[in-house]
Amino acid sequence: MSVQYQDNLDLDAKQRYSVKLKLIGLDSCPYKVPADTWINDPKQWPASEYPDVYHYLIKHPRIYSAEAMENYRSLEAHRFFWSGWVQTVFHMKTNSGHYVLKAIVKPSWIDTEKPHHPWVALKKSGPVIAAHCDCMAGLEEACSHIGALLFKIEAAVRLGYASSTCTDRPCEWNACFVKKKIEPKKISEIKFYKTATKEALKKSKKKMKKITEPATAEEQNRFLESLASLDKPCVGLSAFAKYSGLFVSHGSEPT
Ligand SMILES: [Zn+2]
């Protein structure tokens, strides 16, 4: 991200950007703030919850409609977050006590595509004050990258990673939520099933094999005996020499 971002904006956009920065108590553009000022510690993040995100996304600048938010999991912004395209989130505190959180958002799994750099300004209690992104729609605060960043912050709060009492590893979650780099492989080298699944499949095959094994001579005899003991023996028994006598008529010959 260019530190010259603000300087390269046209006059109108530059003025609006300056107003935005003043609103959140920043003297300079977040893209100019030195790297060592930014902190990686979700436990210090504002308590932004879903209503805060929802309110921002549908009210101002109305990135999404209320109808679209009813199915928010299908939104591009949520997909970016859920797919792990929002990288580690860093934050800093402004002079007015607000929080600015930033992250790199990859547009897809293709490493060569240009990433975007959204930032959001939040009150400590959670509401969103302002947001920005270096993509085309980001100037108007209306892009999926901003939405994706907000969804990640909301998830951290909801999962307890933003709590000061969190005993888990919030920094690890913040960083490791990023999907691992996917390396291409030959189909023959791809493992489609987990080892546990393959073992379970082998066991079930063994069970099936056992069921289809032919009956032993003893089992066959027991079965034939049970048929022969019926009041009306099964006609199939007549095919067995031992039981054929059951089917010989001892009455008078038919006329
Ligand atoms: Zn954007």
py3Dmol code that shows the C-alpha trace and the ligand (Angstrom):
import py3Dmol

protein = """\
ATOM      1  CA  MET A   1       0.000   0.000   0.000  1.00  0.00           C
ATOM      2  CA  SER A   2       1.395   3.324  -1.040  1.00  0.00           C
ATOM      3  CA  VAL A   3       2.037   5.846   1.737  1.00  0.00           C
ATOM      4  CA  GLN A   4       1.263   8.451  -0.922  1.00  0.00           C
ATOM      5  CA  TYR A   5      -2.336   7.242  -1.184  1.00  0.00           C
ATOM      6  CA  GLN A   6      -3.913  10.386   0.205  1.00  0.00           C
ATOM      7  CA  ASP A   7      -1.667  12.647  -1.852  1.00  0.00           C
ATOM      8  CA  ASN A   8      -2.612  10.857  -5.037  1.00  0.00           C
ATOM      9  CA  LEU A   9      -6.365  11.371  -4.585  1.00  0.00           C
ATOM     10  CA  ASP A  10      -8.106  14.025  -6.643  1.00  0.00           C
ATOM     11  CA  LEU A  11      -8.987  17.255  -4.848  1.00  0.00           C
ATOM     12  CA  ASP A  12     -12.597  16.375  -4.022  1.00  0.00           C
ATOM     13  CA  ALA A  13     -11.729  12.865  -2.783  1.00  0.00           C
ATOM     14  CA  LYS A  14      -8.793  14.223  -0.791  1.00  0.00           C
ATOM     15  CA  GLN A  15     -11.037  16.723   1.009  1.00  0.00           C
ATOM     16  CA  ARG A  16     -13.618  14.080   1.886  1.00  0.00           C
ATOM     17  CA  TYR A  17     -10.844  11.781   3.105  1.00  0.00           C
ATOM     18  CA  SER A  18      -9.438  14.543   5.345  1.00  0.00           C
ATOM     19  CA  VAL A  19     -12.888  15.129   6.885  1.00  0.00           C
ATOM     20  CA  LYS A  20     -13.146  11.428   7.579  1.00  0.00           C
ATOM     21  CA  LEU A  21      -9.760  11.336   9.298  1.00  0.00           C
ATOM     22  CA  LYS A  22     -10.627  14.354  11.465  1.00  0.00           C
ATOM     23  CA  LEU A  23     -13.894  12.661  12.457  1.00  0.00           C
ATOM     24  CA  ILE A  24     -12.008   9.757  13.998  1.00  0.00           C
ATOM     25  CA  GLY A  25      -9.223  11.864  15.503  1.00  0.00           C
ATOM     26  CA  LEU A  26      -6.417  11.022  13.099  1.00  0.00           C
ATOM     27  CA  ASP A  27      -3.838  13.560  12.024  1.00  0.00           C
ATOM     28  CA  SER A  28      -2.563  11.462   9.164  1.00  0.00           C
ATOM     29  CA  CYS A  29      -3.741   8.746   6.852  1.00  0.00           C
ATOM     30  CA  PRO A  30      -3.631   5.208   8.359  1.00  0.00           C
ATOM     31  CA  TYR A  31      -1.679   4.131   5.288  1.00  0.00           C
ATOM     32  CA  LYS A  32       1.114   6.456   6.444  1.00  0.00           C
ATOM     33  CA  VAL A  33       1.226   5.211  10.045  1.00  0.00           C
ATOM     34  CA  PRO A  34       4.491   3.289  10.670  1.00  0.00           C
ATOM     35  CA  ALA A  35       4.219  -0.482  10.959  1.00  0.00           C
ATOM     36  CA  ASP A  36       5.456  -0.552  14.567  1.00  0.00           C
ATOM     37  CA  THR A  37       2.483   1.572  15.674  1.00  0.00           C
ATOM     38  CA  TRP A  38       0.030  -1.164  14.758  1.00  0.00           C
ATOM     39  CA  ILE A  39      -0.777  -3.804  17.360  1.00  0.00           C
ATOM     40  CA  ASN A  40      -1.765  -7.425  16.866  1.00  0.00           C
ATOM     41  CA  ASP A  41      -3.918  -8.128  19.910  1.00  0.00           C
ATOM     42  CA  PRO A  42      -7.602  -9.004  19.432  1.00  0.00           C
ATOM     43  CA  LYS A  43      -8.093  -8.779  23.216  1.00  0.00           C
ATOM     44  CA  GLN A  44      -7.914  -4.997  22.884  1.00  0.00           C
ATOM     45  CA  TRP A  45     -10.415  -4.740  20.040  1.00  0.00           C
ATOM     46  CA  PRO A  46     -13.685  -2.848  20.467  1.00  0.00           C
ATOM     47  CA  ALA A  47     -16.734  -4.941  21.314  1.00  0.00           C
ATOM     48  CA  SER A  48     -18.346  -4.751  17.878  1.00  0.00           C
ATOM     49  CA  GLU A  49     -21.250  -7.133  17.621  1.00  0.00           C
ATOM     50  CA  TYR A  50     -23.512  -8.124  14.770  1.00  0.00           C
ATOM     51  CA  PRO A  51     -25.996  -5.242  15.327  1.00  0.00           C
ATOM     52  CA  ASP A  52     -23.087  -2.765  14.954  1.00  0.00           C
ATOM     53  CA  VAL A  53     -21.983  -4.368  11.696  1.00  0.00           C
ATOM     54  CA  TYR A  54     -25.560  -4.743  10.456  1.00  0.00           C
ATOM     55  CA  HIS A  55     -26.373  -1.122  11.250  1.00  0.00           C
ATOM     56  CA  TYR A  56     -23.321   0.139   9.381  1.00  0.00           C
ATOM     57  CA  LEU A  57     -23.744  -2.062   6.329  1.00  0.00           C
ATOM     58  CA  ILE A  58     -27.416  -1.241   5.738  1.00  0.00           C
ATOM     59  CA  LYS A  59     -27.585   2.364   6.974  1.00  0.00           C
ATOM     60  CA  HIS A  60     -24.558   4.231   5.845  1.00  0.00           C
ATOM     61  CA  PRO A  61     -23.188   3.962   3.233  1.00  0.00           C
ATOM     62  CA  ARG A  62     -25.715   1.161   2.660  1.00  0.00           C
ATOM     63  CA  ILE A  63     -23.370  -1.410   1.215  1.00  0.00           C
ATOM     64  CA  TYR A  64     -26.201  -3.940   1.437  1.00  0.00           C
ATOM     65  CA  SER A  65     -29.969  -3.832   1.697  1.00  0.00           C
ATOM     66  CA  ALA A  66     -31.793  -5.193   4.743  1.00  0.00           C
ATOM     67  CA  GLU A  67     -33.123  -7.987   2.494  1.00  0.00           C
ATOM     68  CA  ALA A  68     -29.595  -8.970   1.446  1.00  0.00           C
ATOM     69  CA  MET A  69     -28.460  -8.990   5.082  1.00  0.00           C
ATOM     70  CA  GLU A  70     -31.176 -11.539   5.888  1.00  0.00           C
ATOM     71  CA  ASN A  71     -29.027 -13.982   3.957  1.00  0.00           C
ATOM     72  CA  TYR A  72     -25.696 -12.416   4.919  1.00  0.00           C
ATOM     73  CA  ARG A  73     -23.730 -15.666   4.654  1.00  0.00           C
ATOM     74  CA  SER A  74     -24.123 -15.565   0.862  1.00  0.00           C
ATOM     75  CA  LEU A  75     -22.751 -12.012   0.580  1.00  0.00           C
ATOM     76  CA  GLU A  76     -19.386 -11.494  -1.064  1.00  0.00           C
ATOM     77  CA  ALA A  77     -18.098  -9.740   2.070  1.00  0.00           C
ATOM     78  CA  HIS A  78     -18.968 -12.705   4.270  1.00  0.00           C
ATOM     79  CA  ARG A  79     -17.503 -15.101   1.726  1.00  0.00           C
ATOM     80  CA  PHE A  80     -14.221 -13.154   1.782  1.00  0.00           C
ATOM     81  CA  PHE A  81     -14.146 -13.419   5.570  1.00  0.00           C
ATOM     82  CA  TRP A  82     -15.223 -17.064   5.717  1.00  0.00           C
ATOM     83  CA  SER A  83     -12.731 -18.095   3.032  1.00  0.00           C
ATOM     84  CA  GLY A  84      -9.888 -16.612   5.073  1.00  0.00           C
ATOM     85  CA  TRP A  85      -9.060 -13.811   2.653  1.00  0.00           C
ATOM     86  CA  VAL A  86      -8.941 -11.293   5.535  1.00  0.00           C
ATOM     87  CA  GLN A  87      -5.363 -11.501   6.775  1.00  0.00           C
ATOM     88  CA  THR A  88      -4.106 -10.611  10.260  1.00  0.00           C
ATOM     89  CA  VAL A  89      -5.987  -7.615  11.676  1.00  0.00           C
ATOM     90  CA  PHE A  90      -3.930  -4.877  13.348  1.00  0.00           C
ATOM     91  CA  HIS A  91      -5.218  -1.965  15.380  1.00  0.00           C
ATOM     92  CA  MET A  92      -4.188   1.407  16.756  1.00  0.00           C
ATOM     93  CA  LYS A  93      -5.851   3.937  19.025  1.00  0.00           C
ATOM     94  CA  THR A  94      -6.522   7.475  17.800  1.00  0.00           C
ATOM     95  CA  ASN A  95      -6.182  10.764  19.714  1.00  0.00           C
ATOM     96  CA  SER A  96      -9.925  10.806  20.315  1.00  0.00           C
ATOM     97  CA  GLY A  97      -9.915   7.324  21.876  1.00  0.00           C
ATOM     98  CA  HIS A  98     -11.357   5.545  18.867  1.00  0.00           C
ATOM     99  CA  TYR A  99      -9.875   2.421  17.326  1.00  0.00           C
ATOM    100  CA  VAL A 100      -8.702   1.960  13.771  1.00  0.00           C
ATOM    101  CA  LEU A 101      -8.410  -1.640  12.604  1.00  0.00           C
ATOM    102  CA  LYS A 102      -6.849  -2.629   9.321  1.00  0.00           C
ATOM    103  CA  ALA A 103      -6.101  -5.776   7.359  1.00  0.00           C
ATOM    104  CA  ILE A 104      -5.068  -6.893   3.930  1.00  0.00           C
ATOM    105  CA  VAL A 105      -7.907  -8.592   2.072  1.00  0.00           C
ATOM    106  CA  LYS A 106      -7.021 -10.888  -0.791  1.00  0.00           C
ATOM    107  CA  PRO A 107      -9.523 -10.900  -3.635  1.00  0.00           C
ATOM    108  CA  SER A 108      -9.248 -14.690  -4.070  1.00  0.00           C
ATOM    109  CA  TRP A 109      -6.906 -17.634  -3.592  1.00  0.00           C
ATOM    110  CA  ILE A 110      -4.797 -16.528  -6.551  1.00  0.00           C
ATOM    111  CA  ASP A 111      -1.622 -15.102  -5.032  1.00  0.00           C
ATOM    112  CA  THR A 112      -0.824 -12.873  -7.968  1.00  0.00           C
ATOM    113  CA  GLU A 113      -4.052 -10.855  -7.704  1.00  0.00           C
ATOM    114  CA  LYS A 114      -3.685  -7.438  -6.132  1.00  0.00           C
ATOM    115  CA  PRO A 115      -4.821  -7.369  -2.486  1.00  0.00           C
ATOM    116  CA  HIS A 116      -6.911  -4.549  -0.988  1.00  0.00           C
ATOM    117  CA  HIS A 117      -6.334  -2.562   2.174  1.00  0.00           C
ATOM    118  CA  PRO A 118      -9.514  -1.679   4.078  1.00  0.00           C
ATOM    119  CA  TRP A 119      -9.552  -0.010   7.462  1.00  0.00           C
ATOM    120  CA  VAL A 120     -12.427   0.674   9.827  1.00  0.00           C
ATOM    121  CA  ALA A 121     -12.752   3.115  12.728  1.00  0.00           C
ATOM    122  CA  LEU A 122     -14.762   1.897  15.712  1.00  0.00           C
ATOM    123  CA  LYS A 123     -15.875   3.229  19.050  1.00  0.00           C
ATOM    124  CA  LYS A 124     -14.627   1.161  21.982  1.00  0.00           C
ATOM    125  CA  SER A 125     -18.231   0.149  22.644  1.00  0.00           C
ATOM    126  CA  GLY A 126     -18.561  -1.277  19.116  1.00  0.00           C
ATOM    127  CA  PRO A 127     -20.349   1.071  16.666  1.00  0.00           C
ATOM    128  CA  VAL A 128     -18.644   1.799  13.350  1.00  0.00           C
ATOM    129  CA  ILE A 129     -17.724   5.462  12.848  1.00  0.00           C
ATOM    130  CA  ALA A 130     -16.055   5.330   9.444  1.00  0.00           C
ATOM    131  CA  ALA A 131     -14.335   3.000   7.021  1.00  0.00           C
ATOM    132  CA  HIS A 132     -12.189   3.151   3.944  1.00  0.00           C
ATOM    133  CA  CYS A 133     -10.543   0.960   1.334  1.00  0.00           C
ATOM    134  CA  ASP A 134      -8.088   1.554  -1.470  1.00  0.00           C
ATOM    135  CA  CYS A 135     -10.272  -0.206  -4.048  1.00  0.00           C
ATOM    136  CA  MET A 136     -12.566   1.739  -6.394  1.00  0.00           C
ATOM    137  CA  ALA A 137     -15.674   1.366  -4.203  1.00  0.00           C
ATOM    138  CA  GLY A 138     -13.712   1.881  -1.004  1.00  0.00           C
ATOM    139  CA  LEU A 139     -13.526   5.628  -1.425  1.00  0.00           C
ATOM    140  CA  GLU A 140     -17.274   5.702  -0.845  1.00  0.00           C
ATOM    141  CA  GLU A 141     -16.857   3.244   2.060  1.00  0.00           C
ATOM    142  CA  ALA A 142     -18.976   0.788   0.118  1.00  0.00           C
ATOM    143  CA  CYS A 143     -16.953  -2.316  -0.688  1.00  0.00           C
ATOM    144  CA  SER A 144     -16.945  -5.970   0.261  1.00  0.00           C
ATOM    145  CA  HIS A 145     -13.423  -5.696   1.701  1.00  0.00           C
ATOM    146  CA  ILE A 146     -14.661  -3.346   4.424  1.00  0.00           C
ATOM    147  CA  GLY A 147     -17.598  -5.684   5.052  1.00  0.00           C
ATOM    148  CA  ALA A 148     -15.269  -8.685   5.254  1.00  0.00           C
ATOM    149  CA  LEU A 149     -13.042  -6.923   7.803  1.00  0.00           C
ATOM    150  CA  LEU A 150     -16.100  -6.059   9.924  1.00  0.00           C
ATOM    151  CA  PHE A 151     -17.315  -9.667   9.767  1.00  0.00           C
ATOM    152  CA  LYS A 152     -13.951 -10.881  11.055  1.00  0.00           C
ATOM    153  CA  ILE A 153     -13.987  -8.418  13.965  1.00  0.00           C
ATOM    154  CA  GLU A 154     -17.571  -9.425  14.788  1.00  0.00           C
ATOM    155  CA  ALA A 155     -16.567 -13.115  14.730  1.00  0.00           C
ATOM    156  CA  ALA A 156     -13.652 -12.501  17.109  1.00  0.00           C
ATOM    157  CA  VAL A 157     -15.964 -10.741  19.572  1.00  0.00           C
ATOM    158  CA  ARG A 158     -18.632 -13.438  19.267  1.00  0.00           C
ATOM    159  CA  LEU A 159     -16.094 -16.250  19.774  1.00  0.00           C
ATOM    160  CA  GLY A 160     -14.599 -14.538  22.830  1.00  0.00           C
ATOM    161  CA  TYR A 161     -11.190 -13.728  21.303  1.00  0.00           C
ATOM    162  CA  ALA A 162     -11.693 -10.001  21.884  1.00  0.00           C
ATOM    163  CA  SER A 163     -12.345 -10.476  25.587  1.00  0.00           C
ATOM    164  CA  SER A 164      -9.615  -9.337  27.987  1.00  0.00           C
ATOM    165  CA  THR A 165     -10.219 -12.541  29.953  1.00  0.00           C
ATOM    166  CA  CYS A 166      -9.729 -14.799  26.939  1.00  0.00           C
ATOM    167  CA  THR A 167      -7.367 -17.623  27.889  1.00  0.00           C
ATOM    168  CA  ASP A 168      -7.286 -19.060  24.388  1.00  0.00           C
ATOM    169  CA  ARG A 169      -4.859 -17.788  21.762  1.00  0.00           C
ATOM    170  CA  PRO A 170      -6.515 -14.797  20.084  1.00  0.00           C
ATOM    171  CA  CYS A 171      -3.369 -13.704  18.211  1.00  0.00           C
ATOM    172  CA  GLU A 172      -3.001 -17.182  16.808  1.00  0.00           C
ATOM    173  CA  TRP A 173      -6.644 -17.158  15.671  1.00  0.00           C
ATOM    174  CA  ASN A 174      -6.123 -13.730  14.150  1.00  0.00           C
ATOM    175  CA  ALA A 175      -3.179 -14.974  12.097  1.00  0.00           C
ATOM    176  CA  CYS A 176      -4.035 -18.619  11.533  1.00  0.00           C
ATOM    177  CA  PHE A 177      -7.546 -17.886  10.364  1.00  0.00           C
ATOM    178  CA  VAL A 178      -5.795 -17.232   7.086  1.00  0.00           C
ATOM    179  CA  LYS A 179      -6.119 -20.258   4.880  1.00  0.00           C
ATOM    180  CA  LYS A 180      -2.963 -22.191   4.140  1.00  0.00           C
ATOM    181  CA  LYS A 181      -1.413 -21.677   0.754  1.00  0.00           C
ATOM    182  CA  ILE A 182      -2.804 -24.275  -1.622  1.00  0.00           C
ATOM    183  CA  GLU A 183      -0.122 -26.060  -3.614  1.00  0.00           C
ATOM    184  CA  PRO A 184      -1.056 -27.796  -6.882  1.00  0.00           C
ATOM    185  CA  LYS A 185      -0.766 -31.620  -6.816  1.00  0.00           C
ATOM    186  CA  LYS A 186      -1.335 -34.598  -9.084  1.00  0.00           C
ATOM    187  CA  ILE A 187      -4.728 -36.225  -8.600  1.00  0.00           C
ATOM    188  CA  SER A 188      -2.962 -39.448  -7.587  1.00  0.00           C
ATOM    189  CA  GLU A 189      -1.304 -37.587  -4.706  1.00  0.00           C
ATOM    190  CA  ILE A 190      -4.449 -35.912  -3.408  1.00  0.00           C
ATOM    191  CA  LYS A 191      -5.975 -37.422  -0.281  1.00  0.00           C
ATOM    192  CA  PHE A 192      -9.713 -37.229  -0.723  1.00  0.00           C
ATOM    193  CA  TYR A 193     -10.511 -38.945   2.570  1.00  0.00           C
ATOM    194  CA  LYS A 194      -9.144 -38.645   6.076  1.00  0.00           C
ATOM    195  CA  THR A 195      -7.328 -41.705   7.469  1.00  0.00           C
ATOM    196  CA  ALA A 196     -10.128 -42.238  10.004  1.00  0.00           C
ATOM    197  CA  THR A 197     -12.725 -42.254   7.214  1.00  0.00           C
ATOM    198  CA  LYS A 198     -10.731 -44.803   5.206  1.00  0.00           C
ATOM    199  CA  GLU A 199     -10.387 -47.067   8.274  1.00  0.00           C
ATOM    200  CA  ALA A 200     -14.133 -46.852   8.906  1.00  0.00           C
ATOM    201  CA  LEU A 201     -14.782 -47.750   5.253  1.00  0.00           C
ATOM    202  CA  LYS A 202     -12.480 -50.792   5.493  1.00  0.00           C
ATOM    203  CA  LYS A 203     -14.273 -52.002   8.619  1.00  0.00           C
ATOM    204  CA  SER A 204     -17.690 -51.655   7.022  1.00  0.00           C
ATOM    205  CA  LYS A 205     -16.463 -53.605   3.963  1.00  0.00           C
ATOM    206  CA  LYS A 206     -15.237 -56.383   6.232  1.00  0.00           C
ATOM    207  CA  LYS A 207     -18.644 -56.550   7.879  1.00  0.00           C
ATOM    208  CA  MET A 208     -20.390 -56.742   4.512  1.00  0.00           C
ATOM    209  CA  LYS A 209     -18.039 -59.536   3.422  1.00  0.00           C
ATOM    210  CA  LYS A 210     -18.891 -61.533   6.520  1.00  0.00           C
ATOM    211  CA  ILE A 211     -22.601 -61.286   5.791  1.00  0.00           C
ATOM    212  CA  THR A 212     -22.216 -62.548   2.218  1.00  0.00           C
ATOM    213  CA  GLU A 213     -20.020 -65.563   3.147  1.00  0.00           C
ATOM    214  CA  PRO A 214     -21.776 -68.895   2.371  1.00  0.00           C
ATOM    215  CA  ALA A 215     -23.404 -70.724   5.275  1.00  0.00           C
ATOM    216  CA  THR A 216     -21.527 -73.642   6.780  1.00  0.00           C
ATOM    217  CA  ALA A 217     -22.816 -77.220   6.357  1.00  0.00           C
ATOM    218  CA  GLU A 218     -24.025 -77.170   9.947  1.00  0.00           C
ATOM    219  CA  GLU A 219     -25.908 -73.915   9.381  1.00  0.00           C
ATOM    220  CA  GLN A 220     -27.468 -75.298   6.202  1.00  0.00           C
ATOM    221  CA  ASN A 221     -28.609 -78.465   8.004  1.00  0.00           C
ATOM    222  CA  ARG A 222     -30.089 -76.466  10.840  1.00  0.00           C
ATOM    223  CA  PHE A 223     -31.993 -74.340   8.348  1.00  0.00           C
ATOM    224  CA  LEU A 224     -33.339 -77.396   6.450  1.00  0.00           C
ATOM    225  CA  GLU A 225     -34.377 -79.024   9.747  1.00  0.00           C
ATOM    226  CA  SER A 226     -36.339 -75.956  10.701  1.00  0.00           C
ATOM    227  CA  LEU A 227     -38.146 -76.030   7.328  1.00  0.00           C
ATOM    228  CA  ALA A 228     -38.891 -79.717   7.691  1.00  0.00           C
ATOM    229  CA  SER A 229     -40.414 -79.176  11.137  1.00  0.00           C
ATOM    230  CA  LEU A 230     -43.142 -76.900   9.756  1.00  0.00           C
ATOM    231  CA  ASP A 231     -46.746 -78.235   9.539  1.00  0.00           C
ATOM    232  CA  LYS A 232     -46.545 -77.891   5.788  1.00  0.00           C
ATOM    233  CA  PRO A 233     -42.917 -78.443   4.762  1.00  0.00           C
ATOM    234  CA  CYS A 234     -41.527 -76.158   2.134  1.00  0.00           C
ATOM    235  CA  VAL A 235     -41.643 -77.810  -1.313  1.00  0.00           C
ATOM    236  CA  GLY A 236     -38.030 -76.866  -1.874  1.00  0.00           C
ATOM    237  CA  LEU A 237     -37.072 -79.624   0.575  1.00  0.00           C
ATOM    238  CA  SER A 238     -38.156 -82.216  -1.991  1.00  0.00           C
ATOM    239  CA  ALA A 239     -34.920 -81.504  -3.827  1.00  0.00           C
ATOM    240  CA  PHE A 240     -32.948 -82.915  -0.887  1.00  0.00           C
ATOM    241  CA  ALA A 241     -32.734 -86.722  -0.648  1.00  0.00           C
ATOM    242  CA  LYS A 242     -32.951 -86.621   3.107  1.00  0.00           C
ATOM    243  CA  TYR A 243     -36.322 -84.851   3.025  1.00  0.00           C
ATOM    244  CA  SER A 244     -37.838 -86.075  -0.275  1.00  0.00           C
ATOM    245  CA  GLY A 245     -39.723 -88.814   1.630  1.00  0.00           C
ATOM    246  CA  LEU A 246     -41.895 -86.121   3.202  1.00  0.00           C
ATOM    247  CA  PHE A 247     -43.440 -85.514  -0.197  1.00  0.00           C
ATOM    248  CA  VAL A 248     -44.300 -89.156  -1.057  1.00  0.00           C
ATOM    249  CA  SER A 249     -48.067 -89.702  -0.868  1.00  0.00           C
ATOM    250  CA  HIS A 250     -49.133 -92.651   1.332  1.00  0.00           C
ATOM    251  CA  GLY A 251     -52.832 -92.354   0.379  1.00  0.00           C
ATOM    252  CA  SER A 252     -54.777 -94.041  -2.459  1.00  0.00           C
ATOM    253  CA  GLU A 253     -53.690 -93.361  -6.008  1.00  0.00           C
ATOM    254  CA  PRO A 254     -55.749 -90.719  -7.774  1.00  0.00           C
ATOM    255  CA  THR A 255     -58.246 -92.117 -10.236  1.00  0.00           C
TER     256      THR A 255
END
"""
ligand_1 = """\
1
ZN
Zn -12.352 -2.423 -1.049
"""
view = py3Dmol.view(width=600, height=400)
view.addModel(protein, "pdb")
view.setStyle({"model": 0}, {"cartoon": {"style": "trace"}})
view.addModel(ligand_1, "xyz")
view.setStyle({"model": 1}, {"stick": {}})
view.zoomTo()
view.show()
